[in-house]
Amino acid sequence: MAGALMTTHRALVSHVRGRVLAGLRGDRLAEEYRAQARRAFARLERGLGDYAVKR
């Protein structure tokens, strides 16, 4: 679980760095980051949603 979270974090940081280097800044960069983060964490939730659930 921790590995998946850290990999997602690294991917988001890499994406933002690339966009900054491409000249993107401000509100548009922030919104793009939020959209990427929502998609990434939704994928994790779908894949790991039942992980360690106690019933």
C-alpha positions in Angstrom: 0.0 0.0 0.0 2.7 2.5 0.9 4.6 1.7 -2.2 1.5 2.4 -4.4 1.0 5.7 -2.6 4.7 6.8 -3.0 4.7 5.8 -6.6 1.6 7.9 -7.2 3.2 10.8 -5.4 6.4 10.5 -7.5 4.3 10.3 -10.7 2.4 13.5 -9.8 5.6 15.4 -8.9 7.1 14.3 -12.2 4.1 15.4 -14.1 4.1 18.8 -12.5 7.8 19.3 -13.0 7.4 18.5 -16.7 4.5 20.9 -17.1 6.5 23.7 -15.3 9.4 23.1 -17.6 7.0 23.3 -20.5 6.0 26.8 -19.3 2.7 26.1 -17.5 2.1 28.1 -14.4 -0.6 29.4 -12.1 -4.2 28.4 -12.0 -4.0 26.2 -15.1 -1.1 24.2 -13.6 -3.0 23.9 -10.3 -6.2 22.7 -11.9 -4.2 20.2 -14.1 -2.5 18.9 -11.0 -5.8 18.5 -9.2 -7.3 16.6 -12.1 -4.3 14.3 -12.4 -4.4 13.7 -8.6 -8.1 12.9 -8.6 -7.6 10.4 -11.4 -4.6 8.8 -9.8 -6.1 8.4 -6.4 -9.4 7.1 -7.9 -7.5 4.4 -9.6 -5.8 3.5 -6.3 -9.1 3.4 -4.5 -10.6 1.1 -7.1 -7.6 -1.2 -7.0 -6.9 -1.1 -3.2 -10.4 -0.2 -1.9 -10.9 -3.5 -0.2 -7.3 -3.8 1.1 -7.1 -4.7 4.8 -10.9 -4.1 5.3 -11.9 -5.7 8.6 -15.4 -7.2 8.5 
